[in-house]
Amino acid sequence: APALASLAARHPKDAAVLKALVAAQAASEGGASAAMDAAATLLDLVPTSADDADFVQSVRAAAEGPPDAADKALALMANRMGPKGLDLLYELSIGVSKVRSKAEALLKQPEVRAKASPALAVALDLRAAVGCQAKKALLERATTAGDLRAVVILQPLTVGTSKGCGFLSLASCPAQCAAEAQDMQRAIRAIRARNPG
């Protein structure tokens, strides 16, 4: 990392050097914050770096690092990486990440939310919708624009359980959204047909 930093100082517009520097600093002890500074410079030069798997992994790892590095990584996701950055924020917001609450807060900011892809936008709306009827109102959008993130939200609402209700919790439980389950299942099938992977 130090040698690459020296090389980057001599060739500040060399994207290949910057890319290597981001990876090296992200992997080095205590280098996550410096890696995010280099990542910001690389995004200035090559905005499509946000689509590079190694770059994405470095930013994702920094979000779980020390607070200063995490804040820089979250800022890159929210403001500099386009839809891919918001996809990363969403992953952090629904997982067990230590920056989960910060990722959720960023996704609620209108200027950040505006960068979401149609698929992410409908997933966010489904998560925010309160009640089965509110979620049902989003099914048309989910059918045409949703991806597997929408399926993950809808599927549990359509399935009952064999136990857990009634006397001694031994009776079966209906689906949470039993009245809307058929419509939701149709949407799920359509989404899966468009997203076979």
N, C-alpha and C positions, 0 to 999 in steps of 0.2 A: 504493500500500500504506500509506504513513503516514497519508493522509487517512482511509482505511477503518479503520485501527487506532484513530484518534481517534474515529471514529464508533462503532465497536464498544465503546469504553470508555464512551461516553455511553449506548449502547443494548445492554448486554451480553446481553440475551435476544432480540435480533432475529436470527432465524436467517438471513434473507436477507442481512443485513450480514455475518454471520460466514461464510457461504458465499462471498460475494464476497471477503472478506478472505483466506480460505484460498487461493483461486485466485490472487489478486494477490501474496500473499507467496510462494507456491510458484513463481511465475514471475519473481520479482525476485531480483536478485543477492544471495546470502547470506541469503535469507529463508526457506529451507526449514524450519529449526528452529522459527522463530516460526509458520510455517504449520501445523506439526504441533501446536503448542500451541493454536492457534485451532481446528484440526480436532477435538481432544479436547473442547474446549468445545462445539463444534457437535454432536458425538455425544451429549453430555450432554443437550442441548436436543432434538435430533431424531435418535434412533438410526437411523432409516431413511436418514439421509444416506449410510450405507455402501453403499446401492444406487444412489447418484447417480454417473453416469459421470464427470462432471468432478471430483467429490470423490475418487473412486477413482484417477483419473489423477494428482491432486495427491499423494496418499499414495504411489502407486507411484513417482512421480518422486523424492520425498523419500527413498525407500529407497535410491536410487542416488546420493544427495547426500552432503554431509559426514557424518562419523561420528555426530555428535550428532543430526542430523536423521534419519539412517538408523535409529538405535536407537529414536527416538520413533516413526517410521513402522512399524517392525517390531512394536513394542509395541502400537500401535493395531491392526494386522492380527491379532495373536495374541489380544488381550484385549478389544477394543472393537467390532470390525466383524462379529462373527458369522461365518457360513459364507463370506460374501464375502471377509472378511479372510484366512481360511484358503486360499481359492482363490488369492488373491494370493501368499501365502507359498509355495504349491505351485509357482506359475509361477516364482517366484524360485529355488526349490530345484532345479528341473530345467533352468534356463537357464544363461546365462553371467554372471549377476549377480555383482557383487563381494561381495554379502551372501548368496551361495548357502549357505555353511556355516552361517551364523546362522539362515537360514530353515529349513534342514533340522533343526537342533537344536531350534528352537521347535516344529516339527511332531511331534517325538518326545516332547514333554512331554505326559503324560497329560491334564492339565487343558486344554491347548490342543487336543489331538487330539479331545477329547470334543465340541468345537464343530463338527467336520467334518460336511458333508452326507454322506448315504449314498453318493453317487457318488464324492466325494473319499475317503471312508474305504476304499472298495474299491480305488481306485487306489493309495492308500498301502500297503494290504496286499499288492497285487500286486507293487509295487516292492520291498517288504521280503521277500517270499517267496523262499526260496532253492531253486532247482531246479524242474524242470517239473512234478513231481508236486504240489509245494506250491502252484504256481500253478493247476494243474488243480482242486485242492480249493476254489478260490475262484471257479470259473467260474459256479456257480449264482448266487452273489451278484452277480457282474459282469453276468450276463444280466438280472437283475431291477433292479439299482440302478446299474450302471455307466454311464458316458458315454464320450465320445470319448477321454478320458484313459486309460481302460482299453484301448481299441482300440490306442492308440499303444504301450502296453506289450506287448500280446499279439501284434499283427500280425507283428513281426519274428521272433518265435519259431516261426512257422508256415511260413516261406518259406526255401527253400534258395537256394543260389547256383550259377551255371553254372560258376564257377571258384573256385580257392582251396584245393582239397584234393587229396590224392594226390600222385603223382610230379610234381615241378616245380610243384606247386599248379595243375595244369591240369585236374584232374577236378572234377566238380560236387560240391558239399557238400550234405548233407541238412539239413533244417530243424533248428534247435537243439532243438526239442521235437517231433521227428517223430512219436513215438508218441502224443502228445497233440494233434497239430495239428488233426485233424478236430474234436475237441471244442472246441478254442479257436476254430476258424473258425466253428463253429455259434454260439458265444457272441458273436463279433464281428458276425455277421450280425444277431443279435437286438438287440444294442446299437445298431447302425446303424439298424435299423428303428425303434427308439424315439427315436433322435436324428438325424433326417434332415438337420438343418442341418450 
